Amino acid sequence: MKLSKILLFSIVIVGLTTSCEKAYVLPEPVKPIDPSQPVVLTSFATEIQPIFTSNSCTDCHDGSQAPDLTAGNSYAALVSAFVTAGAPSSSILYTTLAGPGGAMYDMGQQISASELAAIKKWIEEGALNN
């Protein structure tokens, strides 16, 4: 009886110690910044604001409906309640525009994929007022 317990214990110990695989996940290498290449950030004034103006967003979001997307007011209105800098998936602006059908789907308009990508990139870069 004692021998069978020792044998069973030995089998369990051997099974537990040899059956587990150790998988090491190495972090992806960080791409070094090339000092000869200038860092080009997305400009709110020249790349993001025109998206709201050209897609008729300001027809409704003109101060009478939040957020106010008119030039001069849109940045403050967006970053105060609709944008989480650095986190597009936590930003109401991005999730609303990227959601099913997009924000203006009911009005027969949608922003393009490239415009949505520009908004996402701007938020990822810290949603700067530049």
Backbone bond lengths (Angstrom), bond angles and torsions (degrees), N, CA, C in turn:
res aa  C-N    CA-C-N  psi(-1)  N-CA   C-N-CA  omega(-1)  CA-C   N-CA-C  phi
1 M - - - 1.439 - - 1.534 110.41 -
2 K 1.334 115.45 -45.43 1.448 120.03 179.97 1.528 110.66 -64.96
3 L 1.315 116.90 -37.54 1.458 121.53 179.09 1.526 110.68 -65.03
4 S 1.311 117.69 -39.22 1.465 120.37 179.89 1.529 110.77 -67.89
5 K 1.335 117.90 -36.22 1.463 120.53 177.02 1.523 110.52 -66.31
6 I 1.307 117.23 -41.74 1.463 121.37 178.68 1.525 109.97 -65.35
7 L 1.316 116.37 -42.50 1.459 120.77 179.16 1.531 110.52 -63.99
8 L 1.332 117.33 -44.82 1.467 121.49 178.67 1.524 110.28 -62.99
9 F 1.321 117.39 -44.27 1.459 121.89 178.64 1.531 110.45 -60.75
10 S 1.314 117.17 -42.91 1.464 121.89 179.74 1.515 111.20 -63.65
11 I 1.329 116.41 -41.96 1.468 120.27 179.55 1.527 110.49 -64.57
12 V 1.315 117.12 -42.63 1.470 121.07 179.11 1.524 110.21 -62.68
13 I 1.308 117.61 -46.77 1.467 121.54 -179.54 1.525 110.32 -62.03
14 V 1.316 117.54 -46.90 1.470 120.81 179.25 1.524 109.57 -62.54
15 G 1.312 116.96 -42.48 1.470 120.61 -179.82 1.523 112.44 -63.74
16 L 1.302 116.69 -41.99 1.458 119.96 179.91 1.516 113.11 -69.15
17 T 1.301 117.51 -37.59 1.459 119.82 -176.66 1.522 113.47 -81.75
18 T 1.310 117.72 -22.27 1.470 118.55 -178.07 1.520 113.19 -105.00
19 S 1.309 118.17 -13.49 1.467 118.85 -175.83 1.522 112.91 -86.71
20 C 1.288 117.97 -15.11 1.458 120.39 -177.76 1.525 110.48 -87.29
21 E 1.302 114.33 134.10 1.452 119.42 174.78 1.505 108.31 -97.95
22 K 1.281 116.17 142.58 1.447 120.02 176.49 1.520 107.50 -103.44
23 A 1.304 114.81 116.53 1.453 119.78 179.03 1.524 108.06 -109.61
24 Y 1.284 115.46 120.79 1.444 120.01 179.11 1.518 108.00 -100.76
25 V 1.303 115.74 127.52 1.448 121.24 177.45 1.509 107.76 -103.37
26 L 1.292 114.57 116.00 1.458 119.64 179.74 1.520 108.98 -91.43
27 P 1.310 116.86 138.85 1.468 118.59 178.01 1.524 110.53 -66.36
28 E 1.327 114.43 149.79 1.460 118.30 177.58 1.519 108.67 -67.34
29 P 1.316 116.30 140.68 1.465 117.79 -179.95 1.528 110.67 -65.27
30 V 1.300 115.10 141.54 1.459 120.80 178.66 1.522 108.60 -79.37
31 K 1.308 114.58 128.83 1.454 119.89 179.54 1.532 108.48 -71.81
32 P 1.317 117.50 123.16 1.469 118.95 -178.88 1.529 110.87 -67.68
33 I 1.303 114.57 145.88 1.462 120.32 178.79 1.514 108.53 -79.52
34 D 1.307 115.06 129.39 1.460 120.77 178.58 1.528 107.80 -86.71
35 P 1.329 117.98 110.08 1.463 120.10 -177.40 1.525 113.81 -64.14
36 S 1.323 117.47 -17.52 1.459 119.13 179.46 1.527 111.88 -81.19
37 Q 1.338 116.87 -14.68 1.460 121.14 179.20 1.530 109.39 -99.80
38 P 1.306 118.23 122.68 1.468 119.51 179.79 1.528 110.40 -70.59
39 V 1.319 115.77 145.97 1.458 121.14 176.85 1.524 107.00 -82.95
40 V 1.311 116.47 121.85 1.453 120.97 -178.41 1.525 108.27 -108.06
41 L 1.327 115.48 112.22 1.445 120.83 179.41 1.529 110.00 -93.99
42 T 1.307 115.35 152.83 1.454 120.76 176.75 1.522 108.54 -68.18
43 S 1.311 116.65 130.41 1.462 121.72 -179.16 1.525 109.74 -91.36
44 F 1.320 115.83 125.11 1.464 119.19 177.70 1.525 110.30 -63.44
45 A 1.327 116.56 -46.85 1.469 121.00 -174.69 1.526 113.17 -65.53
46 T 1.326 117.38 -38.78 1.471 118.79 -174.03 1.526 114.58 -102.19
47 E 1.345 117.95 -14.96 1.458 119.17 -178.36 1.533 114.21 -119.23
48 I 1.319 117.71 -35.19 1.463 120.32 -175.72 1.528 111.53 -91.84
49 Q 1.322 117.94 -51.14 1.464 120.59 179.94 1.527 112.48 -55.25
50 P 1.336 119.54 -43.05 1.465 119.21 178.39 1.534 113.86 -60.05
51 I 1.330 118.34 -25.80 1.468 120.81 176.77 1.525 109.41 -62.68
52 F 1.327 116.84 -44.13 1.463 120.72 -179.07 1.523 111.12 -67.95
53 T 1.309 116.66 -38.60 1.463 120.70 -178.52 1.525 111.42 -72.22
54 S 1.328 117.71 -46.16 1.471 120.76 -175.33 1.519 113.47 -72.45
55 N 1.321 117.51 -21.80 1.467 120.42 179.96 1.525 112.78 -98.07
56 S 1.311 116.84 14.18 1.470 123.24 177.89 1.523 113.10 63.08
57 C 1.315 118.12 22.66 1.471 121.07 176.99 1.523 110.08 -61.81
58 T 1.344 114.82 -33.64 1.459 119.42 -176.66 1.522 112.74 -75.11
59 D 1.331 118.15 -7.65 1.465 119.18 175.41 1.524 110.68 -63.56
60 C 1.324 116.50 -38.04 1.473 121.08 178.17 1.524 111.75 -100.80
61 H 1.336 115.54 -40.72 1.466 120.58 -177.37 1.527 109.78 -91.02
62 D 1.339 114.52 63.83 1.462 121.38 -176.10 1.522 112.57 -108.39
63 G 1.311 116.23 17.39 1.463 120.67 -176.60 1.511 111.29 110.81
64 S 1.335 116.09 -20.60 1.460 118.95 179.02 1.523 111.24 -88.78
65 Q 1.330 116.95 -17.93 1.468 122.54 178.35 1.524 108.19 -134.75
66 A 1.329 116.12 130.16 1.467 120.22 -179.12 1.525 110.71 -73.58
67 P 1.313 117.14 145.94 1.464 127.98 -8.98 1.523 111.17 -80.99
68 D 1.310 115.53 152.37 1.465 121.60 176.64 1.524 107.52 -74.70
69 L 1.334 116.84 110.20 1.467 121.18 -176.00 1.526 113.29 -100.69
70 T 1.313 117.15 13.91 1.456 119.06 177.89 1.523 109.97 -72.25
71 A 1.322 115.80 150.25 1.466 121.15 -179.66 1.522 109.37 -57.16
72 G 1.302 115.96 136.11 1.455 121.27 -179.62 1.526 112.79 94.49
73 N 1.321 117.21 -24.70 1.461 121.12 -179.22 1.525 112.96 -114.22
74 S 1.311 116.68 -22.19 1.465 120.53 -169.93 1.521 113.92 -63.95
75 Y 1.329 117.97 -41.55 1.463 118.98 -176.78 1.524 110.65 -60.33
76 A 1.315 117.16 -51.28 1.471 120.78 -178.30 1.525 110.89 -62.42
77 A 1.318 116.91 -39.38 1.468 120.25 -179.57 1.526 111.27 -66.89
78 L 1.321 117.13 -38.35 1.463 120.85 -177.53 1.523 112.58 -73.67
79 V 1.329 117.81 -50.39 1.460 119.06 -173.99 1.528 112.63 -72.51
80 S 1.315 117.78 -19.97 1.461 119.21 179.98 1.523 112.41 -74.25
81 A 1.338 117.98 -29.17 1.470 118.27 -174.81 1.523 115.32 -144.70
82 F 1.307 119.08 -13.94 1.464 120.65 -170.64 1.529 114.77 -117.76
83 V 1.333 117.76 -6.65 1.463 121.02 -177.62 1.519 109.50 -130.74
84 T 1.332 115.53 131.45 1.460 121.94 171.58 1.525 105.92 -107.02
85 A 1.326 116.12 105.13 1.463 121.07 -175.17 1.519 110.79 -54.68
86 G 1.333 115.57 129.57 1.459 121.66 178.60 1.519 114.54 86.51
87 A 1.329 117.57 -6.51 1.468 120.15 -175.28 1.529 111.78 -136.42
88 P 1.330 117.31 83.66 1.462 119.46 -179.91 1.531 113.43 -58.04
89 S 1.331 117.16 -38.38 1.462 119.70 -177.19 1.523 112.43 -69.13
90 S 1.324 117.52 -14.48 1.469 121.86 176.21 1.522 111.90 -102.91
91 S 1.315 117.41 1.04 1.460 121.99 -176.99 1.522 110.51 -95.92
92 I 1.316 115.98 124.93 1.462 121.20 -179.67 1.533 110.18 -59.20
93 L 1.318 116.81 -40.54 1.471 120.16 179.71 1.525 110.73 -55.81
94 Y 1.328 116.71 -52.87 1.467 120.32 -176.01 1.525 111.81 -68.15
95 T 1.320 117.26 -46.69 1.471 119.11 -176.70 1.529 111.44 -65.53
96 T 1.325 117.24 -32.08 1.465 120.37 177.30 1.529 110.54 -69.59
97 L 1.321 116.71 -45.59 1.464 120.19 -179.19 1.520 112.15 -69.85
98 A 1.339 117.14 -33.11 1.465 121.45 -177.25 1.524 112.28 -88.11
99 G 1.314 116.93 -9.19 1.464 121.06 -176.67 1.518 112.88 -66.31
100 P 1.319 116.68 179.13 1.469 121.30 -178.73 1.526 111.36 -56.15
101 G 1.298 115.48 118.64 1.462 120.40 178.72 1.510 114.44 81.81
102 G 1.302 118.64 -14.90 1.453 121.42 -178.06 1.515 110.96 77.92
103 A 1.308 116.56 168.18 1.456 121.94 -172.88 1.519 113.74 -67.32
104 M 1.322 118.12 -37.77 1.461 120.35 -174.69 1.528 112.09 -103.97
105 Y 1.301 116.72 20.47 1.463 121.19 -178.20 1.532 111.73 -57.39
106 D 1.332 116.18 -40.76 1.469 120.23 -179.01 1.520 112.42 -65.45
107 M 1.333 117.10 -22.59 1.456 121.00 179.75 1.523 111.79 -93.94
108 G 1.311 117.07 6.10 1.455 120.66 178.62 1.512 114.05 80.95
109 Q 1.321 117.82 13.03 1.456 120.96 179.48 1.513 109.76 -130.44
110 Q 1.307 115.69 151.76 1.453 122.67 175.57 1.509 108.12 -147.07
111 I 1.327 115.63 148.55 1.460 117.08 173.71 1.523 107.65 -78.31
112 S 1.306 115.85 155.13 1.463 120.43 -177.92 1.528 110.84 -76.27
113 A 1.313 114.72 165.51 1.468 120.41 178.40 1.525 110.71 -62.32
114 S 1.323 117.63 -37.12 1.468 119.97 -179.83 1.533 110.61 -69.95
115 E 1.329 117.52 -34.78 1.462 120.11 176.91 1.535 110.55 -68.75
116 L 1.320 116.52 -40.32 1.460 120.93 177.09 1.536 110.12 -63.57
117 A 1.332 116.71 -40.22 1.465 121.18 177.97 1.532 110.66 -63.69
118 A 1.328 117.19 -38.14 1.467 120.83 178.64 1.532 110.56 -65.23
119 I 1.327 116.95 -41.30 1.467 120.57 178.09 1.522 109.87 -64.63
120 K 1.324 116.95 -42.83 1.463 121.05 178.64 1.530 110.53 -61.29
121 K 1.318 117.02 -45.48 1.467 121.76 -179.74 1.526 110.56 -62.98
122 W 1.324 117.29 -41.73 1.468 121.61 178.63 1.529 110.60 -60.71
123 I 1.325 117.02 -43.19 1.468 120.77 178.80 1.528 110.37 -66.33
124 E 1.346 116.76 -43.71 1.472 120.97 178.84 1.524 111.59 -59.92
125 E 1.312 116.77 -34.21 1.467 121.89 -179.06 1.532 112.65 -78.04
126 G 1.319 117.08 -2.01 1.455 120.00 177.08 1.516 114.31 110.13
127 A 1.322 117.94 6.24 1.472 123.29 177.01 1.529 111.14 51.69
128 L 1.312 115.36 55.28 1.468 120.65 -177.71 1.519 111.79 -78.01
129 N 1.319 116.20 150.96 1.454 122.06 175.70 1.524 108.04 -95.07
130 N 1.319 114.32 78.14 1.471 119.72 -176.49 1.513 110.89 -122.37
